[in-house]
């Protein structure tokens, strides 16, 4: 619903957020049509680390929270899920294993979408959607300007930085905003308002990772670390996150079982 008291510029921003959310919803719905031929869904009891592996005809995710499976199945972010803490808390002790296979090759997006019927069948997950005006962050250029080097037009990749943290090569700012949005320490939607449309190369150690960190350490830090990134973001990259409010579509969990069936 439009906010009649909002200025035209604010209203355009709000409409943009709604449009992006609608596109994401359509994509999520389109990927949830297929089903696995064989699937095991169990409470995780083995301890140890996590496994996240997707192959052309199979998906193996071990020691994973139910919230992460919901994100995967419906292509939503953690902040878009309104559910009990044991579902959405990354530190939850309620964790699950899903090992599933398809009879035919499928894309990663299709395999992720196939998790949706499993959640409905095995956890009796039911939900509805509604839009609420919530806090967000706008990613903007800090005073003094960005501390970024234009890319060389080559491949986009991330590699460990010998000094600690990682080096981002030919990286779009939109991808950086998406990474920041996935971090636990931000916990809000992030809209890129930097106006930086090119690709850039930069080194960043936003979560104080040691020298010699591997790619898996970056993924772990993004998903599970609570280390604040606000000061480091401004000092290292000349960018900052400013708080705002905008309409966000939420997935509201109405019912979910804590113990899945394994038919």
Beta strands, then each sheet from edge to edge (+ up, - down):
strand 1: 38-43
strand 2: 51-55
strand 3: 58-65
strand 4: 81-82
strand 5: 95-101
strand 6: 126-141
strand 7: 149-150
strand 8: 157-160
strand 9: 166-172
strand 10: 189-192
strand 11: 199-204
strand 12: 239-255
sheet 1: 1+ 5- 3+ 2-
sheet 2: 4+ 12+ 6- 10-
sheet 3: 7+ 11- 9+ 8-
end
